[in-house]
């Protein structure tokens, strides 16, 4: 090969003037996205937040008359519910799902959510799409009473399709050391109170999509009589955020513990906060799961056991309270417009027995 040929070959394989934008990362679009999300970040704040957007880290001054503060942390994502949002082209609700999955884990131990930081990985930054996502995150933070302290948006060309994105976040909360809720507080005779879910929340979407979209060939934009709205609207109903409701309940009644019902279902998540020697016996006949659950079960011929270990089945959060505080606890939740009911009781059992079990049958399911 001649020297001339060699030079030509090198020029072809390494184009002159190659830029980051040509490689797929648009810094200008990223800066425009920051401009669009700044107003959302400003409304999701708390007095303890120091500074504003643009720093390398968020600053939060832990103020207040804490005696022995304990920090709690929780990280999570939204999962394949994002595939529905991306298919529909609606991105302003999944941010609330992201916040809910983090802050409602924090409150299980009695911690008040203080702030959250998000991470958005996206194939191609479209500033308006990023702004929609962050608007939902800010909405969730306002509902939870925490600050959106900062975050990161990363463009991943070649790794993700242009119109795809994934979300994750970490939330930080605080609780007094002597007020931490734990399984050790649970006693035989305690009452289990359910708090109604707003829908599927953010779990089980891989199965739901397989049944309804892949097998059932249902149209996300099609109206479904059982839901009174489109399938897409039903599947994108935001996850309910219970953090403030739980904190109010803990302040006014003798709450032993909470259980956030996410992946694994009601019994499995409640079992995580029940000590050895006790069992939470839960009565299926105390509520009727929403039509979306029946539709998935029937159209996919999904067994009841599989449904109950995949979906929340209509129960998003559970509180275990002292029996003498049952009525008061329900009154607090009702006043806060949280659908609630007595789900079951805590009973003694052998150490080898399951720590939570569902008995009976759902009416009309």
C-alpha positions as a printed Julia matrix, in Angstrom:
365×3 Matrix{Float64}:
   0.0     0.0    0.0
   1.38    3.42  -0.93
   1.82    6.25   1.54
  -0.89    8.15  -0.35
  -3.36    5.24   0.04
  -2.6     4.95   3.74
  -3.31    8.61   4.36
  -6.61    8.42   2.5
  -7.72    5.37   4.48
  -6.99    7.06   7.82
  -8.95   10.14   6.78
 -11.99    8.03   5.93
 -12.02    6.14   9.23
 -11.51    9.22  11.41
 -13.58   12.1    9.93
 -12.09   15.54  10.39
 -14.06   17.79  12.72
 -15.96   15.07  14.57
 -18.0    16.58  17.45
 -19.88   15.35  20.52
 -23.13   16.34  18.81
 -22.2    14.26  15.75
 -21.65   11.33  18.12
 -25.2    11.76  19.38
 -24.87   13.95  22.49
 -26.41   17.42  22.17
 -25.03   19.65  24.94
 -27.16   22.58  23.79
 -30.33   20.47  24.14
 -29.22   19.5   27.63
 -28.78   23.12  28.61
 -32.2    23.95  27.18
 -33.7    21.12  29.23
 -32.17   22.6   32.4
 -33.79   25.94  31.58
 -37.18   24.29  31.17
 -37.01   22.26  34.38
 -35.77   25.07  36.62
 -39.27   26.33  37.41
 -40.38   22.84  38.43
 -37.4    22.39  40.73
 -38.1    25.75  42.38
 -41.63   24.8   43.38
 -40.52   21.47  44.88
 -38.46   22.84  47.74
 -38.19   23.2   51.51
 -36.74   25.94  53.76
 -33.69   23.77  54.48
 -32.52   23.83  50.85
 -29.41   25.98  50.29
 -28.53   27.48  46.92
 -30.19   26.64  43.63
 -29.73   24.7   40.42
 -26.36   24.45  38.76
 -24.11   23.27  41.55
 -22.23   20.0   41.53
 -24.23   18.86  44.55
 -27.39   19.86  46.34
 -27.12   21.33  49.82
 -29.64   20.69  52.57
 -29.29   22.07  56.12
 -30.71   19.64  58.66
 -32.52   22.15  60.86
 -34.9    21.58  63.75
 -34.79   20.44  67.34
 -33.8    16.86  66.63
 -32.64   14.93  69.71
 -31.08   11.94  67.93
 -31.85   12.13  64.22
 -31.47    9.03  62.07
 -31.23    9.45  58.31
 -33.07    6.99  56.07
 -32.43    6.44  52.37
 -34.34    4.66  49.61
 -33.61    4.24  45.91
 -35.94    2.95  43.2
 -37.18    3.36  39.64
 -40.45    3.12  37.74
 -39.85   -0.07  35.75
 -41.59   -1.01  32.53
 -44.51    1.32  33.16
 -42.23    3.69  31.27
 -42.83    1.65  28.11
 -46.51    2.62  28.31
 -45.68    6.3   28.8
 -43.32    6.21  25.84
 -45.85    4.41  23.62
 -48.6     6.89  24.48
 -46.3     9.91  24.39
 -47.4    11.08  27.82
 -44.5    11.8   30.16
 -45.91   14.07  32.9
 -47.1    11.4   35.34
 -44.28    8.85  35.61
 -42.29   11.31  37.69
 -44.88   11.0   40.45
 -44.48    7.22  40.24
 -40.75    7.66  40.74
 -41.2     9.8   43.85
 -43.82    7.46  45.3
 -41.64    4.4   44.99
 -38.9     6.1   47.0
 -40.66    8.2   49.66
 -43.22    5.53  50.54
 -40.37    3.15  51.29
 -38.86    5.77  53.61
 -42.04    6.3   55.6
 -42.28    2.6   56.48
 -39.72    3.2   59.24
 -41.41    6.44  60.26
 -39.03    8.74  58.38
 -40.17   12.09  57.0
 -38.96   12.53  53.4
 -36.61   15.52  53.18
 -35.28   15.56  49.64
 -34.94   13.53  46.46
 -32.42   13.42  43.63
 -33.37   11.95  40.26
 -31.47   10.41  37.37
 -32.85   10.42  33.82
 -31.11    8.31  31.19
 -32.45    9.08  27.72
 -31.54    8.09  24.18
 -31.83   11.63  22.81
 -32.5    14.72  24.89
 -35.69   16.41  23.8
 -35.92   19.33  26.24
 -39.71   19.36  26.28
 -39.88   15.64  27.13
 -37.36   16.03  29.95
 -39.36   19.0   31.26
 -42.55   16.9   31.29
 -40.82   14.14  33.24
 -39.39   16.57  35.78
 -42.76   18.32  36.13
 -44.17   15.0   37.34
 -41.24   14.52  39.7
 -41.82   17.99  41.13
 -45.54   17.22  41.53
 -44.65   14.11  43.48
 -42.2    15.97  45.7
 -44.83   18.61  46.51
 -47.32   15.88  47.46
 -44.71   14.14  49.62
 -43.51   17.37  51.22
 -39.9    16.89  50.16
 -37.53   18.95  48.05
 -36.26   18.09  44.6
 -32.67   18.81  45.51
 -31.07   18.03  42.17
 -30.55   15.39  39.57
 -28.85   14.34  36.38
 -29.97   13.92  32.79
 -27.67   11.72  30.69
 -27.93   11.26  26.94
 -27.09    7.7   25.84
 -26.93    7.51  22.03
 -26.26    4.05  20.69
 -27.24    2.47  24.0
 -30.9     3.53  24.02
 -33.34    4.37  21.24
 -33.87    8.09  20.76
 -37.39    8.0   22.22
 -36.56    5.75  25.19
 -35.63    6.76  28.69
 -35.25    5.25  32.14
 -35.7     6.86  35.55
 -34.26    6.3   38.99
 -34.03    8.34  42.17
 -32.79    8.34  45.74
 -34.76    9.92  48.57
 -33.44   10.87  52.0
 -35.56   11.17  55.14
 -35.14   11.63  58.88
 -36.67   10.06  61.98
 -35.87   10.32  65.68
 -33.98    7.25  66.88
 -36.59    6.44  69.51
 -39.44    6.76  67.0
 -38.17    4.32  64.36
 -40.91    1.88  63.44
 -39.83   -1.75  63.27
 -41.21   -5.3   63.38
 -40.3    -5.54  67.09
 -43.18   -3.19  67.9
 -45.85   -5.51  66.42
 -48.0    -7.43  68.93
 -50.63  -10.18  68.73
 -54.06   -8.58  68.55
 -52.89   -5.57  66.53
 -55.11   -4.4   63.68
 -54.02   -4.38  60.04
 -55.46   -1.43  58.14
 -55.32   -1.24  54.34
 -54.94    1.96  52.33
 -56.42    1.73  48.86
 -54.21    1.88  45.78
 -54.82    4.22  42.84
 -54.27    1.39  40.36
 -51.4    -0.9   39.42
 -48.99    1.71  40.83
 -45.54    0.81  39.42
 -45.33   -2.96  39.68
 -46.28   -5.88  37.49
 -46.22   -3.96  34.22
 -44.22   -6.59  32.38
 -47.03   -9.08  33.0
 -49.79   -6.52  32.41
 -48.28   -5.48  29.08
 -47.76   -9.09  28.02
 -51.39   -9.98  28.73
 -53.17   -6.85  27.53
 -50.95   -5.62  24.7
 -48.96   -8.58  23.36
 -51.57  -11.31  23.79
 -54.77   -9.26  23.96
 -53.8    -6.81  21.2
 -55.63   -4.07  23.09
 -55.21   -0.48  21.92
 -53.71    1.9   24.47
 -55.84    4.66  22.97
 -59.04    2.61  22.97
 -61.85    3.35  25.43
 -62.49    0.51  27.9
 -65.96    0.43  29.4
 -64.85   -1.23  32.63
 -62.42    1.65  33.29
 -64.49    4.51  31.97
 -61.42    5.76  30.12
 -58.75    4.55  27.71
 -56.45    1.66  28.5
 -53.47    4.0   28.35
 -55.04    6.35  30.9
 -55.76    3.44  33.21
 -52.24    2.07  33.0
 -50.67    5.51  33.5
 -52.67    6.4   36.6
 -49.96    7.73  38.95
 -48.9     5.82  42.04
 -50.51    7.2   45.16
 -48.1     8.87  47.57
 -48.91    7.96  51.18
 -45.95    9.57  52.97
 -47.78   12.5   54.58
 -50.81   10.35  55.38
 -48.61    7.82  57.16
 -46.76   10.51  59.1
 -50.08   12.0   60.23
 -51.27    8.57  61.29
 -48.08    7.91  63.27
 -48.39   11.3   64.98
 -51.96   10.7   66.13
 -52.15    6.97  66.83
 -50.02    4.09  68.07
 -48.68    2.79  64.76
 -46.51   -0.28  65.12
 -45.25   -0.38  61.53
 -46.14    0.21  57.9
 -45.68   -1.93  54.79
 -45.39   -0.43  51.31
 -46.98   -2.88  48.87
 -44.73   -3.06  45.81
 -43.11   -5.94  43.91
 -43.92   -9.23  45.59
 -47.45   -8.24  46.5
 -49.38   -7.7   49.69
 -48.51  -10.77  51.76
 -44.81  -10.79  50.89
 -44.27   -7.11  51.68
 -46.25   -7.22  54.91
 -44.31  -10.31  56.0
 -41.14   -8.18  55.93
 -42.36   -6.2   58.95
 -43.91   -9.03  61.0
 -41.65  -10.66  63.61
 -41.2   -14.39  64.16
 -43.99  -16.06  66.09
 -46.7   -13.82  64.61
 -48.77  -13.86  61.44
 -50.82  -11.17  59.73
 -54.06  -12.89  58.71
 -55.62  -10.86  55.9
 -59.22  -11.24  54.75
 -59.78  -11.1   50.99
 -63.5   -10.51  51.48
 -62.86   -7.04  52.94
 -62.35   -5.47  49.5
 -62.9    -5.95  45.78
 -59.86   -5.36  43.54
 -60.33   -2.82  40.74
 -61.44   -4.04  37.28
 -57.88   -3.84  35.86
 -56.83   -6.76  38.06
 -59.77   -8.93  37.01
 -59.1    -8.15  33.37
 -55.46   -9.22  33.61
 -56.36  -12.38  35.53
 -59.11  -13.41  33.12
 -57.52  -12.52  29.79
 -54.16  -13.95  30.74
 -55.55  -16.9   32.7
 -53.22  -15.78  35.5
 -53.59  -17.82  38.67
 -54.67  -16.06  41.84
 -51.39  -16.83  43.58
 -49.47  -15.31  40.68
 -51.68  -12.22  40.66
 -51.18  -11.72  44.39
 -47.4   -12.0   44.26
 -47.11   -9.71  41.23
 -49.64   -6.9   41.82
 -50.81   -4.86  44.81
 -54.39   -6.0   44.08
 -55.74   -2.65  45.26
 -53.79   -2.21  48.51
 -50.94    0.29  48.23
 -49.93    0.72  51.87
 -50.67   -1.13  55.1
 -50.57    0.14  58.67
 -50.37   -2.1   61.73
 -51.86   -0.26  64.7
 -52.67   -0.97  68.34
 -56.2    -2.46  68.53
 -57.51    0.34  70.74
 -56.5     2.86  68.07
 -58.3     1.17  65.17
 -61.23    3.59  64.99
 -59.02    6.62  65.46
 -56.63    5.46  62.76
 -59.45    5.0   60.27
 -60.86    8.41  61.15
 -57.47   10.05  60.51
 -57.13    8.4   57.11
 -60.73    9.13  56.13
 -60.26   12.8   57.03
 -57.25   12.81  54.71
 -59.36   11.28  51.9
 -57.51    7.97  51.96
 -59.69    4.97  51.19
 -59.12    2.53  54.06
 -60.54   -0.54  55.76
 -59.69   -3.16  58.37
 -57.82   -5.81  56.42
 -57.07   -8.3   59.17
 -55.38   -8.92  62.5
 -52.06  -10.05  63.9
 -52.17  -13.51  65.47
 -49.71  -15.85  67.15
 -48.21  -18.64  65.08
 -45.27  -20.98  64.93
 -41.94  -19.54  63.85
 -41.96  -21.77  60.77
 -45.34  -20.48  59.53
 -45.69  -17.68  56.95
 -45.7   -14.23  58.56
 -48.57  -13.0   56.38
 -51.35  -14.94  54.73
 -54.48  -14.18  52.71
 -57.67  -16.11  53.51
 -61.15  -16.24  51.99
 -62.16  -14.96  48.54
 -62.63  -11.55  46.97
 -66.27  -10.67  46.31
 -67.11  -10.5   42.57
 -63.51  -11.05  41.47
